[in-house]
Amino acid sequence: MKIRVQQVREISLLVIFAIVILIFNTQITNYLSARTFNRISGVVALITVVAVGQTLVVLTRNIDLSVSSIVGFTAYFLGRQLSIFDDMNPYLAVTLAMSVGAAFGLINGLIVSYGRVPSIVVTLGTLALYRGFLVEYSGSTSIATRELPDWIKELPRVNLFSIGEIEMRVLPFIAIVVVIIFQLILSYTRFGRQLYAVGSSPEAAKMAGIPSGRLVTIAFIISGALSGLGGFIYLSRIGTITVVAAQGLELQVVAAVVVGGVNIFGGSGTIFGALIGAALIGTIEQSLIRVRINEFWKDALLGIFILASVTTDGVLLTRVRVWWAKMRQRQQSDYTRSGEGQS
């Protein structure tokens, strides 16, 4: 059985995740409980859904920093529509949120792909622009929980099934479905293979006839649509939406992606890795809140995780990949010599 470098990274993350849980269990009373799982799973669901879209963008050697503003705007926009049309079908509400997010993603994608502007510059600008749209649209007023229909307020507590004392609620289930769908897309479709090709070598992909501009645009559209879905999740979890809704989420999402082993320079990584990264980031964030750590140190810790992960990808994993390639080449040479000896 062959183990890929990416699998080694994911296994190591699971070990780190287990260690983190054990550490917090010594600091927080009744930490290992169904209540803790339910509290953390809602946050992880939001980070995971947005991180899946971010993964597709990062695989193409780009980044989307505007995701938090897209989540905030769609959460407010959807909340306003539901306060007016309280009989709106839930599936229509999800579609509306994802459509608004996809429109913002399309703007990002077109400017990056066809305007030839670096994605970090574009999305840093749209991060502020989309937040400005929210301030203008809201008139600096808030959406109150009491204005929302009952079904969306009760959604985070809806239980699909239980395993012992642990309940599988709707929001984490949505995140798991999104992870499975896009992991299958990356692993078994031409679109997924082309995303990896564009990120690995844009020049080689262009020579192979891969439409890089269109693929990057689609990646940004999907990122925007999943951020819109994140806006729906945020609205159902929080209820009260202000103009600063989801502010700072982009840091958590980027941390989840790079900690999860998605190479910030493109071309490698998995959705499953991003899921583990999101679970780790969400768990640490919520646990630090419970131990009442200073907000500054919480954000600083996320920054440390990002720096450590990028350094690991740039130094350690590169050496591991070189060693791995040499081992495979040596095995191939031994196999060739053994074949010649038999002949």
Secondary structure as UniProt FT lines:
FT   HELIX           5..27
FT   TURN            29..30
FT   HELIX           34..59
FT   TURN            60..61
FT   TURN            65..66
FT   HELIX           67..84
FT   TURN            86..87
FT   HELIX           90..114
FT   HELIX           119..138
FT   TURN            139..140
FT   HELIX           145..147
FT   HELIX           150..154
FT   HELIX           155..157
FT   STRAND          159..163
FT   TURN            164..165
FT   STRAND          166..169
FT   HELIX           170..188
FT   HELIX           190..200
FT   HELIX           202..207
FT   TURN            208..209
FT   HELIX           212..238
FT   TURN            243..248
FT   HELIX           249..259
FT   TURN            260..261
FT   TURN            264..265
FT   HELIX           271..290
FT   TURN            291..292
FT   HELIX           295..311
FT   HELIX           312..316
FT   HELIX           317..342
//
